[in-house]
Amino acid sequence: MVYTVETGDTLFKIAEKIYGDRICWQVIYNANPEVIVLVPGVKLIVPKYCYYRYLFSDLTANNQLQFG
């Protein structure tokens, strides 16, 4: 999908809007290596899925990884 940057947007805010989770900002960042500054009107490629959710889904309430 393509997202058009609005005034006041940050990668955190865009990730929250699209994926419902700020941790996904890096997915948007990695998909747009040529974009250095977010200016209103700039179009960003936004991947369909946020794989960071799955990488960190094993964190417990104690912020420790579960192994095994």
MORAPE-V41999 format. One record per pair of residues at least 12 apart in sequence whose C-alpha atoms are under 10 Angstrom apart, sorted by the first residue. I is the first residue (numbers start at 1). GAP is how many residues later the second one is. If there is no record, write none. Layout:
I & GAP
I & GAP
This chain:
1 & 42
1 & 43
1 & 44
1 & 45
1 & 46
1 & 47
2 & 40
2 & 41
2 & 42
2 & 43
2 & 44
2 & 45
3 & 15
3 & 25
3 & 38
3 & 39
3 & 40
3 & 41
3 & 42
3 & 43
4 & 34
4 & 35
4 & 36
4 & 37
4 & 38
4 & 39
4 & 40
4 & 41
5 & 33
5 & 34
5 & 35
5 & 36
5 & 37
5 & 38
5 & 39
6 & 32
6 & 33
6 & 34
6 & 35
6 & 36
6 & 37
7 & 31
7 & 32
7 & 33
7 & 34
8 & 30
8 & 31
8 & 32
9 & 29
9 & 30
9 & 31
10 & 15
10 & 27
10 & 28
10 & 29
11 & 12
11 & 13
11 & 14
11 & 15
11 & 16
11 & 17
11 & 18
11 & 27
12 & 12
12 & 13
12 & 14
12 & 16
13 & 12
14 & 14
14 & 32
15 & 12
15 & 13
15 & 14
15 & 31
15 & 35
18 & 28
18 & 29
18 & 30
18 & 31
18 & 32
19 & 27
19 & 28
19 & 29
19 & 30
19 & 31
19 & 34
21 & 29
21 & 31
21 & 32
22 & 31
23 & 27
23 & 28
23 & 29
23 & 30
23 & 33
24 & 25
24 & 26
24 & 27
24 & 28
24 & 29
25 & 21
25 & 25
25 & 27
26 & 24
26 & 25
26 & 26
27 & 18
27 & 19
27 & 20
27 & 21
27 & 22
27 & 23
27 & 24
27 & 25
28 & 16
28 & 17
28 & 18
28 & 19
28 & 22
29 & 15
29 & 16
29 & 17
30 & 15
30 & 16
30 & 17
31 & 13
31 & 14
31 & 15
31 & 16
32 & 12
32 & 13
32 & 14
